Amino acid sequence: MRRLLRDRQFVLLFFGQAVNMFGDRALLIVLAIFVKDLTGSDSMAGVVLVLLSLPSFIAPLTGLLVDRFPRRATMIVNDLVAAVLVLSLLLVRHPGDLWIVFVVTFGYGVSNQVFNAARGGLVHSMLPSELLGDANGLFGSFSQGLRIIGPLLGAALFTAMGLSAVAVLDAGTFLVSVLVLLALRRAPDLTRSGERKREPGGLTRDLTAGIRHILRDAELRAGVVALGLALGAAGLINSAMFAAVDQGLDRPPAFVGVIAAFEGGGAIVGGLITGTLIRRYGEQRTAAVGFASSAFGLLLVIPTSVVSVCVSGVFVGFSIPVFMVATTTLVQRRTEAGLQGRALTAMDALIDLPFVASMAVGAFIIRFVEFRLIYAFSAVAFAAVAAYVLLSRRGSPVAAGEAG
């Protein structure tokens, strides 16, 4: 980590992204709150979360965009477009303008997908492979920490000054990010040695290159499939968590915010040590540590005491950046520079779709299944995924080489 923080170019990039992530966290929760206030409907507020996830379906297009242009320039243009998009929220006045909020939300989801892939590619170009885990862990730790601070400040600003103030704040963070990116003129970026010869079916091959790369690489396939399965189990918890608070703890729904604070604390620690874990144990075993930590944390909810649930939040929060950063770093390390965008967006699509589907399933079955059974099932699923990762690694060429 010290070596990473001595890299002035990376520190400058991290500062710009930290400001940008703060604006994201502040606005996204406010959009759902605003829709709820405007319409009085919980389901309409839930549409905001769905729209943020929909861009996963166009991952091949966004990935191809990122791999066709220099990453720094892509991030600058993306930030400027996002700033204009967010400022259009100033036009919202009454329920008839709700479509503007939904367009902005969907566009925000596309912008985040483009930006995350471009940033991952730029970091891959800027840093040696041994520092990728530290860099991803630092971004992950800060992002998870903002889960506590960002929504609180965003909601406070919204309550005091309204949606327009939060929109202007977020647009300002995009402009700060642009200024930082303009200052990174000497940062290594995507370069092309010449025009690639076009082949029959070239566009289709380009669009699917990221998914094909992940599925053909045994190590990547195992890592991404494991993450998708784990998040498929995690999605069931979203509804069960409220039942645990209401039925198990006999607390109001707002107590979920207390659990989220414990999760945020654990996530900060997890993100900061993930780079060290990767250097010592490799990406796959580090991901297995994260999955096992989630399994243990989910089991702690079953006794359903305030102490056990809060401790559970620490373990679950710790686990999220560990398995997410480990898998992201694995994809970066085993992917060539010109394919980074498509590989990273393909990974996002492969893990987002089961997560969104399981959230819908969880919202349905919680009416018929006791929340403890859902937590128990998810804990077993995470433990099984951890075992799967370790067993698949044992048979991989990399592990065989290490054993020899």
C-alpha positions as CSV (number, residue, x, y, z in Angstrom):
1,M,0.0,0.0,0.0
2,R,2.8,2.4,0.8
3,R,4.3,1.9,-2.7
4,L,1.0,2.6,-4.2
5,L,0.5,5.8,-2.2
6,R,4.0,7.0,-3.4
7,D,2.7,7.0,-7.0
8,R,1.6,10.6,-7.5
9,Q,-0.4,9.9,-10.6
10,F,-2.5,7.3,-8.8
11,V,-3.0,9.5,-5.8
12,L,-4.3,12.2,-8.0
13,L,-6.6,9.8,-9.8
14,F,-7.8,8.5,-6.4
15,F,-8.6,12.0,-5.2
16,G,-10.7,12.8,-8.2
17,Q,-12.6,9.5,-7.9
18,A,-13.1,9.9,-4.2
19,V,-14.9,13.2,-4.8
20,N,-16.9,11.6,-7.7
21,M,-17.9,8.6,-5.6
22,F,-19.1,10.9,-2.8
23,G,-21.4,12.7,-5.3
24,D,-22.8,9.3,-6.5
25,R,-23.6,8.1,-3.0
26,A,-25.3,11.4,-2.1
27,L,-27.5,11.5,-5.2
28,L,-28.6,7.9,-5.7
29,I,-30.3,7.5,-2.3
30,V,-31.9,10.9,-2.8
31,L,-33.5,9.9,-6.1
32,A,-35.4,7.1,-4.5
33,I,-36.4,9.3,-1.6
34,F,-37.6,12.0,-4.0
35,V,-39.7,9.6,-6.0
36,K,-41.3,8.3,-2.8
37,D,-42.1,11.8,-1.7
38,L,-43.4,12.8,-5.1
39,T,-45.6,9.8,-5.7
40,G,-46.2,8.3,-2.2
41,S,-45.4,4.9,-3.8
42,D,-42.8,2.4,-2.5
43,S,-42.9,0.5,-5.8
44,M,-42.2,3.6,-7.8
45,A,-39.2,4.3,-5.5
46,G,-38.1,0.7,-6.2
47,V,-38.1,1.5,-9.9
48,V,-35.0,3.7,-9.3
49,L,-33.0,0.7,-8.1
50,V,-34.2,-1.4,-11.1
51,L,-33.2,1.3,-13.6
52,L,-29.7,1.5,-12.1
53,S,-29.3,-2.2,-12.8
54,L,-30.7,-2.3,-16.4
55,P,-27.5,-1.1,-18.1
56,S,-26.0,-4.5,-17.3
57,F,-28.0,-5.7,-20.3
58,I,-26.0,-3.5,-22.7
59,A,-22.6,-4.4,-21.2
60,P,-21.2,-5.6,-24.5
61,L,-21.8,-2.1,-26.0
62,T,-20.4,-0.1,-23.1
63,G,-17.4,-2.5,-22.9
64,L,-16.7,-2.1,-26.6
65,L,-16.9,1.7,-26.3
66,V,-14.3,1.7,-23.5
67,D,-12.0,-0.5,-25.5
68,R,-12.2,1.7,-28.6
69,F,-11.0,5.0,-27.2
70,P,-8.3,6.1,-24.7
71,R,-9.6,5.5,-21.2
72,R,-8.8,9.0,-19.8
73,A,-10.6,10.7,-22.7
74,T,-13.6,8.4,-22.3
75,M,-13.8,9.2,-18.6
76,I,-13.6,13.0,-19.3
77,V,-16.4,12.9,-21.9
78,N,-18.5,10.5,-19.7
79,D,-18.1,12.9,-16.7
80,L,-19.2,15.9,-18.8
81,V,-22.3,14.1,-20.2
82,A,-23.2,12.9,-16.7
83,A,-22.9,16.4,-15.3
84,V,-25.3,17.7,-17.9
85,L,-27.7,14.8,-17.3
86,V,-27.8,15.3,-13.6
87,L,-28.4,19.1,-14.0
88,S,-31.6,18.2,-16.0
89,L,-33.1,17.3,-12.6
90,L,-33.5,21.0,-12.0
91,L,-36.4,20.8,-14.5
92,V,-38.4,18.5,-12.3
93,R,-41.3,20.3,-10.7
94,H,-44.3,18.0,-10.3
95,P,-45.3,14.3,-10.8
96,G,-45.7,14.8,-14.5
97,D,-41.9,15.3,-14.7
98,L,-41.2,11.9,-13.1
99,W,-40.0,10.6,-16.5
100,I,-37.0,13.0,-16.3
101,V,-36.0,11.4,-13.0
102,F,-36.2,7.9,-14.6
103,V,-34.2,8.9,-17.7
104,V,-31.5,10.5,-15.4
105,T,-31.4,7.3,-13.3
106,F,-31.0,5.0,-16.3
107,G,-28.4,7.3,-17.8
108,Y,-26.6,7.4,-14.5
109,G,-26.4,3.6,-14.5
110,V,-24.9,3.6,-18.0
111,S,-22.5,6.3,-17.0
112,N,-21.4,4.3,-14.0
113,Q,-20.8,1.2,-16.0
114,V,-18.7,3.1,-18.6
115,F,-16.8,4.9,-16.0
116,N,-16.0,1.9,-13.8
117,A,-14.7,-0.1,-16.8
118,A,-12.7,2.8,-18.1
119,R,-11.2,3.4,-14.7
120,G,-10.3,-0.3,-14.3
121,G,-8.6,-0.2,-17.7
122,L,-6.7,3.0,-16.9
123,V,-5.6,1.6,-13.5
124,H,-4.4,-1.5,-15.3
125,S,-2.3,0.7,-17.6
126,M,-0.9,2.9,-14.9
127,L,0.1,0.2,-12.3
128,P,2.2,-3.0,-12.2
129,S,0.1,-6.1,-11.7
130,E,1.3,-6.6,-8.1
131,L,-0.3,-3.3,-7.1
132,L,-3.7,-3.8,-8.7
133,G,-5.1,-5.5,-5.6
134,D,-4.1,-2.6,-3.4
135,A,-5.6,-0.1,-5.8
136,N,-8.9,-1.9,-6.2
137,G,-9.0,-2.5,-2.5
138,L,-8.5,1.2,-1.8
139,F,-11.3,2.2,-4.2
140,G,-13.5,-0.5,-2.7
141,S,-12.8,0.5,0.9
142,F,-13.6,4.1,0.2
143,S,-16.7,3.3,-1.7
144,Q,-18.0,1.1,1.1
145,G,-17.2,3.7,3.7
146,L,-19.2,6.2,1.7
147,R,-22.2,3.9,2.1
148,I,-22.4,5.4,5.6
149,I,-21.5,9.0,5.0
150,G,-22.8,9.8,1.5
151,P,-26.5,8.8,1.9
152,L,-26.7,10.6,5.3
153,L,-25.3,13.9,3.9
154,G,-27.3,13.6,0.7
155,A,-30.5,13.0,2.6
156,A,-29.7,15.9,4.9
157,L,-29.0,18.3,2.0
158,F,-32.2,17.1,0.3
159,T,-34.3,17.7,3.4
160,A,-32.8,21.2,3.9
161,M,-32.6,22.4,0.3
162,G,-34.3,20.0,-2.0
163,L,-33.4,17.9,-5.0
164,S,-31.8,20.7,-7.0
165,A,-29.1,21.3,-4.4
166,V,-28.1,17.6,-4.4
167,A,-28.0,17.7,-8.2
168,V,-25.8,20.7,-8.3
169,L,-23.5,19.2,-5.8
170,D,-23.2,16.0,-7.8
171,A,-22.6,17.9,-11.0
172,G,-19.8,19.7,-9.2
173,T,-18.1,16.5,-8.3
174,F,-18.1,15.4,-11.9
175,L,-16.4,18.6,-12.9
176,V,-13.7,18.1,-10.2
177,S,-13.1,14.6,-11.6
178,V,-12.7,16.2,-15.1
179,L,-10.1,18.6,-13.8
180,V,-8.2,15.8,-12.2
181,L,-8.3,13.7,-15.3
182,L,-7.1,16.6,-17.4
183,A,-4.1,16.9,-15.1
184,L,-3.2,13.2,-15.7
185,R,-1.8,13.9,-19.2
186,R,1.3,11.7,-18.6
187,A,-0.6,8.7,-17.2
188,P,-0.1,5.5,-19.4
189,D,-3.2,4.8,-21.3
190,L,-4.6,2.5,-24.0
191,T,-2.6,2.6,-27.2
192,R,-3.1,0.8,-30.5
193,S,-0.2,-0.3,-32.7
194,G,-2.3,-0.2,-35.9
195,E,-5.6,-0.9,-37.5
196,R,-6.9,-4.4,-36.8
197,K,-7.8,-6.4,-39.8
198,R,-11.5,-6.8,-40.1
199,E,-12.9,-10.4,-40.0
200,P,-16.3,-11.9,-41.0
201,G,-18.7,-11.3,-38.1
202,G,-16.2,-8.8,-36.7
203,L,-18.7,-6.6,-34.8
204,T,-20.4,-9.5,-33.2
205,R,-17.1,-11.0,-32.2
206,D,-16.0,-7.6,-30.8
207,L,-19.2,-7.3,-28.7
208,T,-19.0,-10.8,-27.3
209,A,-15.2,-10.8,-26.8
210,G,-15.4,-10.0,-23.1
211,I,-17.8,-12.8,-22.2
212,R,-16.0,-15.3,-24.5
213,H,-12.7,-14.4,-22.8
214,I,-14.0,-15.0,-19.3
215,L,-15.7,-18.3,-20.3
216,R,-12.7,-19.7,-22.1
217,D,-10.2,-19.0,-19.3
218,A,-10.7,-21.7,-16.7
219,E,-9.5,-19.5,-13.8
220,L,-11.6,-16.5,-14.8
221,R,-14.6,-18.7,-15.4
222,A,-14.4,-20.3,-12.0
223,G,-13.9,-16.9,-10.3
224,V,-16.7,-15.1,-12.0
225,V,-19.2,-18.0,-11.9
226,A,-18.5,-18.3,-8.1
227,L,-19.1,-14.5,-7.6
228,G,-22.4,-14.7,-9.7
229,L,-23.6,-17.7,-7.6
230,A,-22.7,-15.9,-4.3
231,L,-24.5,-12.7,-5.3
232,G,-27.5,-14.8,-6.4
233,A,-27.7,-16.0,-2.8
234,A,-27.0,-12.5,-1.5
235,G,-30.0,-11.0,-3.4
236,L,-32.4,-13.1,-1.3
237,I,-31.2,-11.3,1.8
238,N,-32.5,-7.8,0.8
239,S,-36.0,-8.6,1.8
240,A,-35.2,-11.1,4.6
241,M,-33.1,-8.3,6.3
242,F,-36.2,-6.2,6.9
243,A,-38.0,-9.3,8.3
244,A,-35.1,-10.0,10.6
245,V,-35.3,-6.4,12.0
246,D,-39.1,-6.3,12.3
247,Q,-40.0,-9.9,13.3
248,G,-36.7,-11.0,14.9
249,L,-35.5,-7.9,16.7
250,D,-38.8,-6.1,17.0
251,R,-37.2,-2.9,15.8
252,P,-38.4,-0.3,13.3
253,P,-37.2,-0.5,9.7
254,A,-34.8,2.4,10.3
255,F,-32.6,0.0,12.4
256,V,-31.4,-1.4,9.1
257,G,-29.3,1.8,8.9
258,V,-27.6,0.8,12.1
259,I,-26.7,-2.6,10.6
260,A,-25.5,-0.8,7.5
261,A,-23.1,1.3,9.6
262,F,-21.5,-1.9,11.0
263,E,-21.3,-3.3,7.5
264,G,-19.6,-0.1,6.4
265,G,-17.0,-0.4,9.1
266,G,-16.2,-4.0,8.2
267,A,-16.0,-3.1,4.5
268,I,-13.4,-0.4,5.2
269,V,-11.2,-2.9,6.9
270,G,-11.8,-5.5,4.2
271,G,-10.9,-3.2,1.4
272,L,-7.7,-2.0,3.0
273,I,-6.3,-5.5,3.6
274,T,-7.4,-7.2,0.4
275,G,-4.3,-6.2,-1.5
276,T,-2.1,-7.8,1.2
277,L,-4.3,-11.0,1.1
278,I,-4.0,-11.2,-2.7
279,R,-0.2,-10.9,-2.6
280,R,0.0,-13.6,0.0
281,Y,-2.6,-16.1,-1.1
282,G,-3.6,-15.1,-4.6
283,E,-7.0,-13.9,-5.9
284,Q,-8.9,-17.2,-5.7
285,R,-8.0,-18.0,-2.1
286,T,-8.7,-14.4,-1.1
287,A,-12.1,-14.6,-2.7
288,A,-12.7,-17.8,-0.8
289,V,-11.9,-16.0,2.5
290,G,-14.5,-13.4,1.6
291,F,-17.2,-16.0,0.7
292,A,-16.5,-17.9,4.0
293,S,-16.7,-14.7,6.0
294,S,-20.1,-13.9,4.4
295,A,-21.3,-17.5,5.3
296,F,-20.2,-17.0,8.9
297,G,-21.8,-13.5,9.1
298,L,-25.1,-14.7,7.7
299,L,-25.3,-17.6,10.2
300,L,-24.9,-15.0,13.1
301,V,-28.3,-13.6,12.1
302,I,-30.1,-16.8,13.0
303,P,-29.9,-16.3,16.8
304,T,-31.4,-12.8,16.1
305,S,-30.1,-10.7,18.9
306,V,-29.0,-7.1,18.5
307,V,-25.4,-8.1,19.2
308,S,-25.3,-11.1,16.9
309,V,-27.0,-9.1,14.0
310,C,-24.5,-6.2,14.4
311,V,-21.5,-8.5,14.5
312,S,-23.0,-10.2,11.5
313,G,-22.9,-6.9,9.7
314,V,-19.2,-6.5,10.4
315,F,-18.4,-9.9,8.9
316,V,-20.7,-9.4,5.9
317,G,-19.4,-5.9,5.3
318,F,-15.8,-7.2,5.5
319,S,-16.5,-9.9,3.0
320,I,-17.9,-7.8,0.2
321,P,-14.8,-5.8,-0.9
322,V,-12.7,-9.0,-0.3
323,F,-14.4,-11.2,-2.8
324,M,-15.3,-8.3,-5.2
325,V,-11.8,-6.9,-5.3
326,A,-10.2,-10.3,-5.6
327,T,-12.4,-11.2,-8.6
328,T,-12.0,-7.8,-10.3
329,T,-8.2,-8.0,-9.9
330,L,-8.2,-11.5,-11.3
331,V,-10.1,-10.3,-14.4
332,Q,-7.7,-7.4,-14.8
333,R,-4.6,-9.5,-14.4
334,R,-5.6,-12.2,-16.8
335,T,-6.9,-9.8,-19.5
336,E,-4.9,-7.9,-22.1
337,A,-5.1,-4.1,-22.1
338,G,-7.2,-3.8,-25.3
339,L,-9.9,-6.1,-23.8
340,Q,-10.1,-4.7,-20.3
341,G,-13.3,-2.7,-20.8
342,R,-15.3,-5.6,-22.4
343,A,-14.0,-8.1,-19.8
344,L,-14.9,-5.9,-16.8
345,T,-18.4,-5.0,-18.1
346,A,-18.9,-8.7,-19.0
347,M,-18.1,-9.6,-15.4
348,D,-20.5,-7.0,-14.2
349,A,-23.3,-8.4,-16.4
350,L,-22.6,-12.0,-15.3
351,I,-22.9,-11.1,-11.6
352,D,-25.5,-8.4,-11.8
353,L,-28.2,-10.4,-13.5
354,P,-28.4,-13.3,-10.9
355,F,-28.3,-10.7,-8.2
356,V,-31.3,-8.7,-9.6
357,A,-33.2,-11.9,-10.3
358,S,-32.7,-13.2,-6.8
359,M,-33.8,-9.9,-5.3
360,A,-37.1,-10.4,-7.1
361,V,-37.3,-14.0,-5.9
362,G,-36.5,-12.9,-2.3
363,A,-39.2,-10.3,-2.3
364,F,-41.7,-13.0,-3.3
365,I,-40.7,-15.9,-1.0
366,I,-40.3,-13.8,2.1
367,R,-44.1,-13.9,2.4
368,F,-44.1,-17.7,2.7
369,V,-40.6,-18.6,4.1
370,E,-39.3,-17.7,7.6
371,F,-36.4,-15.3,7.3
372,R,-34.1,-17.5,9.3
373,L,-34.4,-20.2,6.7
374,I,-33.4,-17.7,4.0
375,Y,-30.4,-16.7,5.9
376,A,-29.4,-20.3,6.6
377,F,-29.8,-21.2,2.9
378,S,-27.7,-18.2,1.8
379,A,-25.0,-19.0,4.4
380,V,-24.8,-22.6,3.1
381,A,-24.6,-21.2,-0.5
382,F,-21.7,-18.9,0.4
383,A,-19.9,-21.8,2.1
384,A,-20.4,-24.0,-0.9
385,V,-19.1,-21.3,-3.2
386,A,-16.0,-20.9,-1.1
387,A,-15.4,-24.6,-1.3
388,Y,-16.0,-24.6,-5.1
389,V,-13.4,-21.8,-5.6
390,L,-10.8,-23.7,-3.6
391,L,-11.5,-27.0,-5.4
392,S,-11.4,-25.4,-8.8
393,R,-8.1,-23.7,-8.0
394,R,-6.6,-27.0,-6.9
395,G,-7.2,-28.4,-10.5
396,S,-6.0,-25.2,-12.3
397,P,-2.7,-25.0,-14.2
398,V,-1.6,-22.2,-11.9
399,A,-2.1,-24.2,-8.8
400,A,-0.4,-27.2,-10.3
401,G,2.6,-25.1,-11.2
402,E,2.8,-23.8,-7.7
403,A,2.6,-27.3,-6.3
404,G,5.5,-28.4,-8.5
